[in-house]
């Protein structure tokens, strides 16, 4: 027996200087046209754009997509299949895969983001093997997530002042209010990575800078680890006056970076990844640490 199709409002926030590239693939999805609508909102802040889209949405299940993404023909079918199996879930996120036509640097940065060593549990946003019915903000992003409208009625929307961390803030608030959050690797978008080293550094830096706003107990959070590593590196010249053993943490980090680089490069069949990944891991951790310190200083000034 054929299952009923869920009705979706697809909300796409777009910056004033950009186009909604995702429309090219959305127009080809295999799903009844009367069962979904597309709401494109242009503006300077993605959170404000999403808020306007939510107000205009006529259906009760909202899909948020980034403008530079691409979906496959079965995208909406897969979302519908998920809710057919798990109708009590309030929020579900998918995974962001690296597009096949991204440049070499972008592809390798995508590998770094999906690496346990590079991104810890946040790798789940970029790679997944099975459905997780008890997901957290570490598993989801607003680049690809589906949220039932009643969630916003209770906890409000995305906080514009938290950009680019407004989505983990929303998921944390949803979790605290006992909404059920899941992630499904069958819900997929292909999302462009940063094409250059400088843009990649900037992206990670801003993720770090907004984190102290989001994490109330950041001193006991895993998100402080890159900052502690940065602090160690700054103090290392002084520490070496006391003992050469102070080099051991850096040596351990280097060994782990090489091991994970080998593992991830073999996994993705890329010799160039093995060459670049150790440097990218280090860059990610330092950029995040610098951003975190900056955000911490701003928070307490």
Secondary structure, DSSP 8 states (H G I E B T S, - for coil): -------EEEEEEE-TT---TTHHHHTT-SS-GGGEEEEEEESS-HHHHHHHHHHH--SSEEEEEETTEE--TTHHHHHHHHHHH-TT-SEEEEEEE--TTS-HHHHHHHHHHT-HHHHGGGGGGT--SS-BTT--TTT-BTTEEEEEHHHHHHH----GGGTTSHHHHHHHHHHHTT--EEEEEEEEEEE---SSHHHHHHHHHHHHHHHHHH-TTGGGSGGGHHHHHHHHHHHHHHHTTT-GGGGHHHHHHHHHHHHHHHHHHHHTT-HHHHHHHHHHHHHHHHHHHHHHHHHHHHHT-
